């Protein structure tokens, strides 16, 4: 016959403490150095869509250039998006506004989708899987962080 033993203990009450300095660092600032030194292709944009941080591998994958060259620039001005048609035409602005980094800003939710980019003039178009999460400063969205992965077929 199985034996079951129950016990009750006192409730856990957290101790009062002074918040550490790290808790006062805005979310974007907390992530920028991590993204800048990441080996994975990733970037952070702020609410104006300006690039705040970008990993070297992201700059290489998407054809953005070296991180110092693109910091502060709007994502749309350095990312060459094309559509999924055989003609690979330039992506219309209404569709470009729906890419995961921008969608995460507006929806304040996780966003995922495929992008098609031309890394550099004359290069073969590349399909990229992107997953973006909004970054909050207190209760407000301060930016989004996106990770990219090339889709190889």
N, C-alpha and C positions, 0 to 999 in steps of 0.2 A: 504494500500500500504506500502511495506517495505521501511524503511529508511536506507540508507547506508551513513556513514560519513567517509571520508578519511582524514588523516593528515600526514604531512611530518615532520620529525624531523632531527636534525643534525646527521651526521655519528658518530658512536662510535669510538673513537681513544684511544687505551690503553695507559696508562702512562708508561713512561720508568721507569725501576726499576732495582735494582741489584738483580740477582738471589739468592734465598735462598741457604743455605748450603746443604739442602736436595736434591736440584737439581743436585749437584755434586757427590752424593753418587751413586756408581755403582748399577745397577739393582739387581744383586745377593745379595749384602749386604742389599739392601732395603727390600728384601723379606725373608731373612734367619730367623730373629727373629719371624716374623709372622708365618712362616711355622713351626718352632720349637715349638711354643706354641699353634698351631692349634689343635682343637679337631677332625677335619676331617683328614682322612688318606691322607697325601700329602708329597711330597718330592721335592727337588731341586737338579739337577746335573749340573756340569759345562761342558765345552766343551770337557774335557778329560773323561767324564762320571763319575767323582768322585762325591760321595754324599756330598753335601754342607750343606744341612739341611734336617731333616726328623722329622715328628711328631711322638709322641709315638704311636698313634693309627695306623699309617702306619707301623711302626716296628712290631707291634703286628699282624696286618692283613696279611702282606706279609712274616712274619717270618724272618725279617731282624735282629731283636734283638733290644737292647736299642740304642737310638741315639748316645751316645758317642762311642759305639763299632763299628759303621759303618761309621762315618764321615771320609771322605777322601778316602774311599775304592771305587773301581769301582763298579757301579751298577750291572754289570754282574757277579761279584765275590760273591755277597751276595744274589742275587735274583735267586731262583731255578725255572726256567721256564720249562714247559713241553708242549707237543703238545696236540691237541684236539682229538687224536685217542683214541680208547678203551684201547690200551696198555699204554697210558700216557708216551710215551718215552720222553727223554730229547729233548728239542727244538734245532734244528740245528742252528748253528751260523748265517747262512744267514737269517733265519727267526727271530732270536732274535734281529738282527740289525733293524728290522722293528717295534719294540714295540714303542708305542707312545712317551715315554720320549726321545728316541734316534732319532726317526723320526722327532720330533719337532726341534731338534738341526740341523739336516741335511737339512731339507726342509725349515726351517725358517718360518713355518706355524703351525697353530693349527693342532693337530693330535689326533685321537681317535681310540680306538680299544679294543678288549677283550684279556686278558691274562689268562693263566692257570698256576697257581703256586702251589708248594708244600710248605706250610709254615714251616714245620719241618719234618724231617725224620719220616716216618710211619704215618703221618697225611693224612687225606683225601684231595685230590687236590681241589683247590678253583678257580673258575672263577671270574675274576675281570674286571670291566669296567674301563678303564683309559682314561683320557683326559689331554693332555699336551699342554702347550703353550711355545713358545720360549721367553726367557728373553733377552732383548737387552741392551747393554752398548753403548750409542751413536748409531751408525748405524750397529754395529756388534752383532751377537748372542753371548751371554756370558754364556748361559745355558738354561735349561728348567725347568718349574715347572709343576708337574703332580698331579692330584687328582685321587684317587682310590675309587671305590665302589664295594663291594662284590655283585655278582649276585646270588641271592638265588632262587632256583626253587623247 
